[in-house]
Amino acid sequence: MSKTHHLTLAEFIRVYVTTQGDDGYGDRPATRTKRLAEAIYGQPQVVDALREHPASGAAEVVTVKSLRKEMKALEEAGDMFGTYRINDPQEESLQTSISRERQSQDDQQPEDYERILGGMQFGQMYEQVHTRAPLLFRRYGQQLDACVVYDNFDYREGVKHQLISNHAEMRSVTTGKVFRGVDISQGGLRKSMLHREVPLTIEDLLYSPGAALYDETAAEIDTYFIAEAIRTAYPKSVKSIFAKSDNPFPAMPTVELLELRKTDSKTLGPILFNEGTLEGSYGVVESIYKHQFQLDNTEFDNRLFLAFGDQKTSSLIRSIQAEQVDASAAYDRKDWLIGVAALFHLRMNFLWLMQKTHYGNMEQQDPSTLYHNINFWGRKNIPSDRAAFQVLEELVLHSFDARIVGLLYTRLEQRGIDTSEQEEVGNAIQKMHAKGFMEAVRDIRKSAFEPQAWRPSKEKYANNTVDEEFLSHARYLQQMIVYKTLKYGIKNGDIGLIDRVIGVCCFYFEGTGQSNYAFEMLYLKRLISTKACDQELRRAILSNSLVNPHGRQDTWQEVDRSLEYLNLELKRELWARRTSTFGLDALFKTTSLTAEYTVCLRKAIEKAPLEDRDETNEWGLPSDIESE
């Protein structure tokens, strides 16, 4: 038998401010919460009366500020109730028109959970998102600091009716995001900041920090990752020796940290072109800048726009520019667009480089190969070529730590310590104290990380005394330092560390036969390390290669990775909503606009606690307000 459920006053306020019109209390939920709550709780006699009736839920509202803060957090998290603020009269006019539309909605008076959900009007909400989302990303795209990231999105359109010669087809379309860039002046990026005639010289590579020169920063980076690998294997022992010492644990050097920020972005509408082809790239650029942003032709006369993607995206943009170099109109020349190979795809290709270089095979059975590591640890589903990012990254990082610990074991065994016993190794580390630990780390760095470890002397080759297995280990460690530095720089927003990595990647990709990415790294190195770009443009390219969705110091991520997360959610939406009537082609056109909002809504509903469950209802469905 259902029990009676009464809405508390706090629940009523929460529901009222998110479903009703203005009614004189303001348009934004946070503002209306503050004013409505103050109107109720600001009267002493009202508060006294409410306290006499516990069922009213007066005690649940601690302060007016807490309710307002709750609505503001919901407003920011949902992102579709939020307002987009800039000091632009056109934008204020846009928000005013949107507010008027919202005020015209039919008033509803929800009384229970079922009617609350019905009052949310999900169908109407979808229509509003579908209408207003283009207005928002258009306004974002028209700002002088707008940046774009786009990538291909592939899905398989199945057969609705089985007919002869009617088979499933692969669709290649494009998804994208527009976000507010940083480190861009109020006037935006200008063509005068780019000097296309400035070349990249061999000296720019050889003398760039982190490339051919082993400097003090490189030594600090190596020291940190060596010590961190040992601490990962023996956390208690390492922690104890530094807790008793005045010497701090080695720290990663900082080169050029970004200021903390939270990235503001919007999903672009459906782009029904394949950005992986030259013809499709023309359509993608046209769709974004002319149709979705609706920019005037005069905007392309002097401005520069940053577009991030994978290596092919950047390469095809340059191909378009080469084809249109003699065009009369500035828009047609496309010289206003700078394609940048983003960093998540760089990480993926570097992992494949490591797999290609150090995988080995069944015949060799060499302990210095990844193939040996895979079988030793019993790893599964790791093919020999282009393995999945998650499993491959885990493998190469664990292999790095294992090699560091192996070098430590070698030094402990020279002291007569039995390394087959974990406890004995831990005790030996504790007895080192901080000074002895750092001496061991320094010895490992000098033996395996300095330049002579990569290239033994000619005398050793002549005398046939080169330890090939150790040489393979040392080269693996030195290559992985590049990847770990890139990963650390991305996560912590240090574009100086990222800059150091680019020069080394030029050599590694060229040396392993990955000519496309070798050329792409040379192009990027020219942009960020020579006078081809003014300092503002150079920093804008590096700064906007990263986004920070959570606004914390260690939550930076690659701009193209944020798009991959969107593509994942989009695939889930397509998979969940496809039917025999509505194919993926039609769904993509709608979900590409609404996925950003429906995902937030879905997650919020999934996390919402189910309270006041009916004791006889095993599913915890909402009860009626009144039942007999």
C-alpha positions as CSV (number, residue, x, y, z in Angstrom):
1,M,0.0,0.0,0.0
2,S,1.5,3.3,-1.0
3,K,2.3,5.8,1.7
4,T,1.6,9.5,1.6
5,H,4.5,11.7,0.5
6,H,4.6,15.5,1.1
7,L,7.1,17.8,-0.6
8,T,9.3,19.6,1.9
9,L,9.6,23.3,1.5
10,A,13.2,22.9,0.3
11,E,12.1,20.4,-2.3
12,F,9.4,22.8,-3.4
13,I,12.0,25.6,-3.9
14,R,14.3,23.4,-5.8
15,V,11.5,22.2,-8.2
16,Y,10.0,25.7,-8.5
17,V,13.1,27.5,-9.5
18,T,14.0,25.0,-12.2
19,T,10.6,24.6,-13.8
20,Q,8.7,27.9,-13.5
21,G,8.9,31.2,-15.4
22,D,10.3,34.5,-14.1
23,D,7.4,35.5,-11.8
24,G,9.4,38.4,-10.6
25,Y,12.1,36.3,-9.0
26,G,14.6,36.5,-11.8
27,D,15.4,34.3,-14.7
28,R,18.4,32.2,-13.5
29,P,17.7,29.4,-11.1
30,A,20.4,30.5,-8.7
31,T,19.1,34.1,-8.6
32,R,15.5,32.9,-8.2
33,T,16.5,30.5,-5.4
34,K,18.1,33.4,-3.5
35,R,15.2,35.7,-3.8
36,L,12.4,33.2,-3.2
37,A,14.2,31.7,-0.2
38,E,14.9,35.2,1.3
39,A,11.2,36.0,0.8
40,I,10.2,33.0,2.8
41,Y,13.0,32.6,5.4
42,G,13.6,36.4,5.8
43,Q,10.4,36.7,7.9
44,P,11.0,35.8,11.6
45,Q,7.3,34.9,12.2
46,V,7.3,32.6,9.2
47,V,10.4,30.8,10.4
48,D,8.9,30.3,13.8
49,A,5.7,29.0,12.3
50,L,7.6,26.6,10.1
51,R,9.6,25.3,13.0
52,E,6.4,24.3,14.7
53,H,5.6,22.0,11.7
54,P,8.6,19.7,11.1
55,A,6.9,18.2,8.0
56,S,7.4,21.5,6.2
57,G,11.1,20.7,6.0
58,A,12.2,24.1,7.3
59,A,15.2,22.6,9.1
60,E,16.5,21.1,5.9
61,V,17.4,24.5,4.5
62,V,20.5,25.5,6.5
63,T,21.0,28.9,4.8
64,V,19.8,30.8,1.9
65,K,23.3,30.8,0.6
66,S,23.5,27.0,0.6
67,L,20.4,26.7,-1.6
68,R,21.7,29.3,-4.0
69,K,25.0,27.6,-4.2
70,E,23.3,24.3,-4.9
71,M,21.3,25.8,-7.8
72,K,24.4,27.6,-9.1
73,A,26.4,24.3,-9.1
74,L,23.5,22.6,-10.9
75,E,23.3,25.4,-13.4
76,E,27.0,25.2,-14.2
77,A,27.2,21.4,-14.3
78,G,24.1,21.1,-16.5
79,D,25.6,23.7,-18.8
80,M,22.3,24.1,-20.6
81,F,20.7,26.3,-17.8
82,G,23.8,28.4,-17.7
83,T,24.3,31.7,-19.5
84,Y,27.2,32.6,-21.7
85,R,28.8,35.9,-20.6
86,I,31.0,38.1,-22.6
87,N,31.3,41.9,-22.8
88,D,29.6,42.0,-26.2
89,P,26.2,43.7,-26.8
90,Q,25.4,41.1,-29.5
91,E,25.8,38.3,-26.9
92,E,23.7,40.1,-24.3
93,S,21.0,40.6,-26.9
94,L,21.2,36.9,-27.7
95,Q,20.8,35.9,-24.0
96,T,17.9,38.4,-23.6
97,S,16.1,36.7,-26.5
98,I,16.7,33.3,-25.1
99,S,15.4,34.5,-21.7
100,R,12.2,35.7,-23.3
101,E,11.7,32.4,-24.9
102,R,12.2,30.6,-21.6
103,Q,9.7,32.9,-19.9
104,S,7.0,32.0,-22.4
105,Q,6.9,28.3,-21.3
106,D,3.6,27.1,-19.7
107,D,3.5,27.3,-15.9
108,Q,3.3,24.0,-14.1
109,Q,2.8,23.2,-10.4
110,P,4.5,19.9,-9.7
111,E,3.3,18.1,-6.6
112,D,5.0,14.7,-6.7
113,Y,8.0,13.0,-8.3
114,E,6.0,11.7,-11.2
115,R,4.5,15.1,-12.0
116,I,7.9,16.7,-11.4
117,L,9.5,14.5,-14.1
118,G,6.5,15.2,-16.3
119,G,6.9,18.9,-15.7
120,M,10.5,18.8,-16.9
121,Q,9.2,18.4,-20.4
122,F,12.0,16.4,-21.9
123,G,10.6,16.6,-25.4
124,Q,10.4,20.4,-25.1
125,M,13.8,20.5,-23.6
126,Y,15.2,18.6,-26.5
127,E,13.6,21.0,-29.0
128,Q,15.0,24.0,-27.1
129,V,18.5,22.5,-27.1
130,H,18.2,21.7,-30.8
131,T,17.3,25.3,-31.5
132,R,19.6,27.1,-29.1
133,A,22.8,25.0,-29.4
134,P,23.5,26.4,-32.9
135,L,23.1,29.9,-31.5
136,L,25.6,29.2,-28.7
137,F,28.3,27.6,-30.8
138,R,27.8,30.3,-33.5
139,R,28.5,33.0,-30.9
140,Y,31.5,31.1,-29.6
141,G,32.8,30.8,-33.1
142,Q,32.4,34.5,-33.7
143,Q,34.6,35.5,-30.8
144,L,38.2,36.6,-31.6
145,D,39.7,33.9,-29.3
146,A,37.7,31.0,-30.8
147,C,39.6,27.8,-31.5
148,V,38.4,24.6,-33.1
149,V,39.1,20.9,-32.8
150,Y,37.6,18.3,-35.2
151,D,38.2,14.7,-36.1
152,N,36.6,11.9,-38.1
153,F,33.7,9.9,-36.6
154,D,33.0,6.5,-38.2
155,Y,29.9,4.3,-37.7
156,R,28.3,1.4,-39.5
157,E,24.8,2.0,-40.9
158,G,23.0,-1.4,-40.9
159,V,20.4,-2.8,-43.2
160,K,16.8,-2.0,-42.2
161,H,15.3,-4.6,-44.6
162,Q,17.1,-7.5,-46.0
163,L,17.1,-7.1,-49.8
164,I,19.4,-8.4,-52.5
165,S,22.5,-6.2,-52.8
166,N,21.5,-4.2,-49.8
167,H,24.4,-4.3,-47.4
168,A,25.6,-2.4,-44.4
169,E,27.7,0.6,-45.1
170,M,30.4,2.5,-43.2
171,R,29.8,6.2,-42.7
172,S,32.7,8.7,-42.3
173,V,31.5,12.0,-40.9
174,T,33.1,14.6,-38.7
175,T,32.5,15.8,-35.1
176,G,34.0,18.9,-33.6
177,K,34.1,21.4,-30.7
178,V,34.7,25.1,-30.5
179,F,36.2,26.5,-27.3
180,R,37.3,29.9,-26.0
181,G,41.1,30.1,-26.5
182,V,43.6,31.5,-24.0
183,D,46.8,33.6,-24.4
184,I,45.2,35.4,-27.3
185,S,45.0,39.2,-27.3
186,Q,41.8,41.1,-27.6
187,G,42.3,41.7,-31.3
188,G,42.7,37.9,-31.9
189,L,45.5,36.2,-33.8
190,R,46.7,38.1,-36.9
191,K,48.3,36.9,-40.1
192,S,51.2,39.3,-39.4
193,M,52.2,37.0,-36.5
194,L,53.1,34.2,-38.9
195,H,56.2,34.4,-41.0
196,R,56.0,31.6,-43.6
197,E,59.3,32.5,-45.2
198,V,61.3,31.5,-42.0
199,P,62.8,28.0,-42.4
200,L,63.6,25.3,-39.9
201,T,67.3,24.6,-39.8
202,I,69.3,21.6,-38.5
203,E,70.7,23.9,-35.8
204,D,67.2,24.5,-34.6
205,L,66.9,20.8,-33.9
206,L,70.4,20.0,-32.6
207,Y,70.6,22.9,-30.2
208,S,67.0,22.8,-29.0
209,P,66.6,21.9,-25.3
210,G,65.9,18.3,-24.7
211,A,67.0,17.1,-28.2
212,A,70.7,16.4,-28.8
213,L,71.9,18.3,-25.7
214,Y,71.8,16.6,-22.3
215,D,71.3,19.6,-20.0
216,E,70.6,20.0,-16.3
217,T,66.8,19.9,-16.9
218,A,67.1,16.5,-18.6
219,A,69.1,15.2,-15.7
220,E,66.4,16.4,-13.2
221,I,63.7,14.7,-15.4
222,D,65.6,11.4,-15.5
223,T,66.2,11.5,-11.7
224,Y,62.5,12.1,-11.0
225,F,61.3,9.2,-13.1
226,I,63.9,6.8,-11.8
227,A,63.1,7.7,-8.2
228,E,59.3,7.5,-8.9
229,A,59.6,4.1,-10.5
230,I,61.4,2.8,-7.3
231,R,58.8,4.5,-5.1
232,T,56.0,2.8,-7.1
233,A,57.5,-0.6,-6.4
234,Y,58.4,0.0,-2.7
235,P,56.2,2.9,-1.5
236,K,56.5,2.3,2.2
237,S,60.3,2.0,2.2
238,V,60.9,5.1,0.1
239,K,58.4,7.1,2.1
240,S,60.0,6.2,5.4
241,I,63.6,7.2,4.4
242,F,62.5,10.6,3.2
243,A,60.2,11.2,6.2
244,K,63.3,11.0,8.4
245,S,65.4,13.2,6.2
246,D,65.8,16.9,5.5
247,N,66.4,16.1,1.8
248,P,63.2,16.2,-0.2
249,F,62.1,13.5,-2.7
250,P,63.2,14.4,-6.2
251,A,60.8,16.8,-7.9
252,M,59.9,17.2,-11.6
253,P,61.2,20.4,-12.9
254,T,58.8,23.1,-14.1
255,V,59.6,24.9,-17.3
256,E,56.6,26.9,-18.5
257,L,53.4,26.3,-16.5
258,L,50.0,27.4,-17.8
259,E,47.8,29.5,-15.5
260,L,45.0,27.5,-14.0
261,R,41.7,27.7,-15.9
262,K,38.5,25.8,-16.7
263,T,37.9,25.4,-20.4
264,D,34.7,26.6,-21.9
265,S,33.6,24.7,-25.0
266,K,30.6,23.8,-27.1
267,T,29.9,20.9,-29.4
268,L,29.6,21.7,-33.1
269,G,26.6,20.6,-35.2
270,P,26.7,17.6,-37.5
271,I,29.4,17.8,-40.2
272,L,28.5,15.3,-42.9
273,F,31.9,15.3,-44.6
274,N,34.8,12.9,-44.3
275,E,37.7,15.0,-43.0
276,G,40.1,12.2,-43.9
277,T,39.9,13.2,-47.6
278,L,41.0,16.3,-49.4
279,E,37.5,16.9,-50.9
280,G,35.9,16.2,-47.5
281,S,38.3,18.7,-45.8
282,Y,37.0,21.4,-48.1
283,G,33.5,20.6,-46.9
284,V,34.5,20.5,-43.2
285,V,36.1,23.9,-43.3
286,E,33.1,25.4,-45.2
287,S,30.7,23.8,-42.8
288,I,32.4,25.1,-39.7
289,Y,33.5,28.6,-40.6
290,K,30.9,29.7,-43.2
291,H,27.7,27.7,-42.2
292,Q,27.9,27.1,-38.5
293,F,29.9,30.2,-37.4
294,Q,28.5,32.4,-40.3
295,L,31.6,34.5,-40.5
296,D,31.8,37.3,-43.0
297,N,34.4,37.2,-45.7
298,T,36.1,40.2,-44.2
299,E,37.0,38.1,-41.1
300,F,39.5,36.1,-43.2
301,D,41.5,39.1,-44.5
302,N,43.8,39.6,-41.5
303,R,42.8,37.0,-38.9
304,L,44.4,33.6,-38.1
305,F,42.3,30.7,-36.8
306,L,43.7,27.6,-35.0
307,A,42.3,24.2,-35.9
308,F,43.4,21.1,-34.0
309,G,43.2,17.5,-35.1
310,D,45.3,14.5,-36.0
311,Q,48.3,14.5,-38.3
312,K,46.1,14.0,-41.4
313,T,43.9,17.0,-40.4
314,S,47.0,19.3,-40.4
315,S,48.4,17.8,-43.5
316,L,45.2,18.2,-45.5
317,I,44.8,21.8,-44.4
318,R,48.3,22.5,-45.9
319,S,47.3,20.6,-49.0
320,I,44.2,22.9,-49.4
321,Q,46.4,25.9,-48.9
322,A,48.8,24.7,-51.6
323,E,46.0,24.2,-54.1
324,Q,44.4,27.5,-53.4
325,V,47.6,29.6,-53.2
326,D,46.6,31.7,-56.3
327,A,43.0,32.3,-55.3
328,S,41.9,35.9,-55.3
329,A,39.7,35.8,-52.2
330,A,41.2,35.5,-48.8
331,Y,38.7,32.9,-47.7
332,D,39.5,30.7,-50.7
333,R,43.2,30.8,-50.1
334,K,42.7,29.4,-46.6
335,D,46.0,31.0,-45.5
336,W,44.0,32.2,-42.4
337,L,43.9,28.6,-41.0
338,I,46.7,26.9,-39.1
339,G,46.3,23.2,-38.7
340,V,48.0,21.7,-35.6
341,A,48.5,18.0,-34.9
342,A,47.1,17.6,-31.4
343,L,48.9,15.8,-28.6
344,F,46.7,12.8,-27.9
345,H,47.3,11.5,-31.4
346,L,51.0,12.2,-30.9
347,R,50.9,10.0,-27.8
348,M,49.2,7.2,-29.6
349,N,51.7,7.3,-32.4
350,F,54.6,7.4,-30.0
351,L,53.3,4.3,-28.3
352,W,53.1,2.5,-31.7
353,L,56.6,3.7,-32.3
354,M,57.7,2.0,-29.1
355,Q,55.8,-1.2,-30.0
356,K,57.3,-1.3,-33.5
357,T,60.9,-0.7,-32.2
358,H,60.9,-2.9,-29.1
359,Y,58.3,-5.6,-29.6
360,G,60.6,-8.5,-30.6
361,N,59.4,-11.9,-31.7
362,M,58.9,-15.5,-30.6
363,E,62.2,-16.7,-32.1
364,Q,64.5,-14.3,-30.2
365,Q,63.1,-14.8,-26.7
366,D,65.0,-11.7,-25.7
367,P,64.3,-10.4,-22.1
368,S,64.7,-6.8,-23.3
369,T,61.7,-7.0,-25.7
370,L,58.1,-6.2,-25.1
371,Y,57.1,-9.6,-26.4
372,H,59.0,-11.2,-23.5
373,N,57.3,-8.8,-21.0
374,I,53.9,-9.7,-22.4
375,N,54.4,-13.4,-21.9
376,F,56.1,-13.0,-18.6
377,W,53.2,-11.0,-17.1
378,G,50.5,-13.0,-19.0
379,R,49.0,-10.0,-20.8
380,K,46.3,-10.7,-23.3
381,N,44.8,-9.0,-26.3
382,I,47.9,-7.0,-27.3
383,P,48.5,-7.5,-31.0
384,S,52.0,-6.9,-32.4
385,D,51.0,-3.9,-34.4
386,R,48.9,-0.8,-33.4
387,A,47.5,-2.2,-30.1
388,A,44.8,-0.4,-28.2
389,F,46.0,2.7,-26.5
390,Q,45.0,1.7,-22.9
391,V,46.6,-1.7,-22.9
392,L,49.7,-0.7,-24.8
393,E,50.3,2.3,-22.5
394,E,50.0,0.2,-19.4
395,L,52.4,-2.3,-20.9
396,V,55.2,0.1,-21.8
397,L,54.9,2.1,-18.5
398,H,55.1,-1.1,-16.4
399,S,58.0,-2.2,-18.6
400,F,59.8,1.0,-17.8
401,D,59.3,0.6,-14.1
402,A,60.5,-3.0,-14.3
403,R,63.7,-2.1,-16.0
404,I,64.4,0.6,-13.3
405,V,63.8,-1.9,-10.5
406,G,66.0,-4.4,-12.3
407,L,68.9,-1.9,-12.4
408,L,68.4,-1.3,-8.7
409,Y,68.4,-5.1,-8.0
410,T,71.7,-5.3,-9.8
411,R,73.3,-2.8,-7.4
412,L,71.7,-4.5,-4.4
413,E,73.0,-7.9,-5.4
414,Q,76.5,-6.4,-5.6
415,R,76.1,-5.7,-1.9
416,G,75.1,-9.3,-1.2
417,I,71.4,-8.7,-0.8
418,D,68.9,-11.4,-1.9
419,T,66.6,-9.6,-4.3
420,S,64.2,-12.6,-4.6
421,E,62.7,-11.6,-1.2
422,Q,60.6,-8.4,-1.4
423,E,60.8,-7.8,2.3
424,E,64.6,-8.0,2.3
425,V,64.8,-5.5,-0.6
426,G,62.5,-3.1,1.2
427,N,64.7,-3.3,4.3
428,A,67.8,-2.7,2.2
429,I,66.2,0.5,0.8
430,Q,65.3,1.7,4.2
431,K,68.9,1.2,5.4
432,M,70.2,3.4,2.5
433,H,68.7,6.5,4.0
434,A,68.0,9.4,1.7
435,K,71.6,10.0,0.8
436,G,72.3,6.4,-0.2
437,F,69.0,6.2,-2.1
438,M,69.9,9.3,-4.2
439,E,73.4,7.9,-4.8
440,A,71.8,4.7,-6.2
441,V,69.4,6.8,-8.4
442,R,72.3,8.9,-9.7
443,D,74.3,5.8,-10.5
444,I,71.3,4.3,-12.5
445,R,70.9,7.6,-14.3
446,K,74.6,7.8,-15.4
447,S,74.7,4.2,-16.5
448,A,71.5,4.1,-18.5
449,F,70.3,7.6,-19.3
450,E,73.2,9.7,-20.3
451,P,74.2,9.9,-24.0
452,Q,77.1,7.4,-23.8
453,A,74.6,4.7,-22.8
454,W,72.8,5.1,-26.1
455,R,75.9,4.9,-28.2
456,P,78.8,2.8,-26.7
457,S,82.4,3.8,-27.6
458,K,84.0,2.5,-30.8
459,E,86.5,0.6,-28.7
460,K,83.7,-1.6,-27.2
461,Y,82.4,-2.3,-30.7
462,A,85.9,-3.2,-31.9
463,N,86.6,-5.5,-28.9
464,N,83.1,-7.0,-29.2
465,T,82.4,-6.1,-25.6
466,V,79.1,-4.4,-26.1
467,D,76.3,-5.8,-23.9
468,E,73.5,-5.9,-26.4
469,E,70.8,-6.7,-23.9
470,F,71.7,-3.8,-21.6
471,L,72.0,-1.5,-24.7
472,S,68.4,-2.4,-25.7
473,H,67.2,-1.8,-22.1
474,A,69.0,1.6,-22.0
475,R,67.6,2.7,-25.4
476,Y,64.1,1.7,-24.3
477,L,64.4,3.7,-21.1
478,Q,65.7,6.8,-22.9
479,Q,62.8,6.6,-25.4
480,M,60.2,6.1,-22.7
481,I,61.5,9.2,-20.8
482,V,60.3,11.2,-23.8
483,Y,56.8,9.7,-23.6
484,K,56.6,10.1,-19.8
485,T,57.8,13.7,-20.0
486,L,55.1,14.4,-22.6
487,K,52.4,12.7,-20.5
488,Y,53.5,14.6,-17.4
489,G,53.6,17.9,-19.2
490,I,50.1,17.4,-20.5
491,K,48.6,16.4,-17.2
492,N,50.2,19.3,-15.3
493,G,49.9,21.9,-18.0
494,D,53.6,22.5,-18.5
495,I,54.0,23.6,-22.1
496,G,57.7,24.0,-21.6
497,L,58.1,20.3,-21.1
498,I,55.9,19.6,-24.2
499,D,58.2,21.9,-26.2
500,R,61.2,19.9,-25.2
501,V,59.6,16.7,-26.4
502,I,58.7,17.9,-29.9
503,G,62.4,18.2,-31.0
504,V,63.2,14.6,-29.9
505,C,60.1,13.2,-31.6
506,C,61.4,14.6,-35.0
507,F,64.4,12.3,-34.7
508,Y,62.5,9.2,-33.4
509,F,59.8,9.3,-35.9
510,E,62.2,9.7,-38.8
511,G,64.5,7.0,-37.5
512,T,61.6,4.5,-37.3
513,G,60.3,5.2,-40.7
514,Q,57.1,7.1,-39.7
515,S,57.7,9.8,-42.2
516,N,54.2,11.4,-41.9
517,Y,54.6,12.1,-38.2
518,A,58.3,13.0,-38.6
519,F,57.3,15.8,-41.1
520,E,54.4,16.9,-38.8
521,M,56.8,17.2,-35.8
522,L,59.2,19.2,-38.0
523,Y,56.3,21.5,-39.0
524,L,55.2,21.9,-35.4
525,K,58.8,22.5,-34.2
526,R,59.1,25.3,-36.8
527,L,56.0,27.0,-35.4
528,I,56.9,26.8,-31.7
529,S,60.8,27.1,-31.7
530,T,61.8,29.5,-34.5
531,K,61.0,33.0,-35.5
532,A,58.3,31.7,-37.9
533,C,55.8,32.7,-35.3
534,D,55.7,35.6,-33.0
535,Q,55.8,34.8,-29.3
536,E,52.1,35.3,-28.8
537,L,51.2,32.9,-31.6
538,R,53.7,30.4,-30.4
539,R,52.3,30.4,-26.9
540,A,48.7,30.3,-28.3
541,I,49.4,27.2,-30.2
542,L,50.9,25.4,-27.2
543,S,48.4,26.7,-24.6
544,N,45.3,25.8,-26.7
545,S,46.7,22.3,-27.3
546,L,45.5,21.6,-23.8
547,V,42.1,21.9,-22.1
548,N,41.1,21.7,-18.5
549,P,37.5,20.4,-18.1
550,H,37.7,20.4,-14.3
551,G,39.8,23.4,-13.5
552,R,42.3,21.7,-11.3
553,Q,46.1,21.7,-11.6
554,D,46.5,18.0,-12.5
555,T,43.4,17.7,-14.8
556,W,44.8,19.1,-18.0
557,Q,44.3,16.9,-21.1
558,E,44.9,17.1,-24.8
559,V,42.3,19.0,-26.8
560,D,41.7,16.1,-29.2
561,R,41.3,13.7,-26.3
562,S,38.3,15.8,-25.0
563,L,36.8,15.3,-28.5
564,E,37.4,11.5,-28.3
565,Y,35.4,11.4,-25.0
566,L,32.6,13.2,-26.8
567,N,32.8,10.7,-29.6
568,L,32.6,7.8,-27.1
569,E,29.4,9.2,-25.6
570,L,28.0,9.9,-29.0
571,K,28.6,6.2,-30.0
572,R,26.8,5.2,-26.8
573,E,23.9,7.4,-27.6
574,L,23.7,6.1,-31.1
575,W,23.8,2.5,-29.9
576,A,21.2,3.0,-27.3
577,R,18.7,4.9,-29.5
578,R,18.9,3.2,-32.8
579,T,15.9,1.3,-34.0
580,S,14.7,-0.4,-37.2
581,T,12.8,2.8,-38.0
582,F,15.4,5.4,-37.0
583,G,18.8,4.6,-38.5
584,L,22.1,5.9,-37.5
585,D,22.2,8.5,-40.3
586,A,19.2,10.4,-38.9
587,L,20.3,9.9,-35.3
588,F,23.7,11.3,-35.9
589,K,22.3,14.6,-37.1
590,T,20.3,15.0,-33.9
591,T,22.5,13.5,-31.2
592,S,25.6,15.4,-32.4
593,L,23.9,18.5,-31.1
594,T,22.1,17.1,-28.0
595,A,24.7,14.5,-26.8
596,E,26.6,17.1,-24.7
597,Y,23.4,18.0,-22.8
598,T,21.7,14.6,-22.6
599,V,24.9,13.0,-21.2
600,C,25.0,15.5,-18.4
601,L,21.3,14.9,-17.7
602,R,21.6,11.2,-17.8
603,K,24.5,11.2,-15.4
604,A,22.7,13.5,-13.0
605,I,19.6,11.2,-13.0
606,E,21.8,8.1,-12.5
607,K,23.5,9.7,-9.5
608,A,20.3,11.0,-7.9
609,P,19.4,9.2,-4.7
610,L,16.1,7.4,-4.5
611,E,14.4,8.5,-1.3
612,D,11.1,7.7,0.3
613,R,10.8,4.3,-1.4
614,D,7.7,2.4,-1.1
615,E,8.3,-0.6,1.3
616,T,6.2,-2.8,-0.9
617,N,7.8,-1.6,-4.2
618,E,11.0,-3.5,-4.8
619,W,11.9,-1.1,-7.7
620,G,11.7,2.1,-5.5
621,L,9.3,3.8,-7.9
622,P,7.9,7.2,-6.8
623,S,4.8,7.0,-4.7
624,D,1.6,8.9,-5.1
625,I,1.1,11.9,-2.9
626,E,-2.1,10.7,-1.5
627,S,-3.5,7.2,-1.6
628,E,-6.1,5.5,0.4
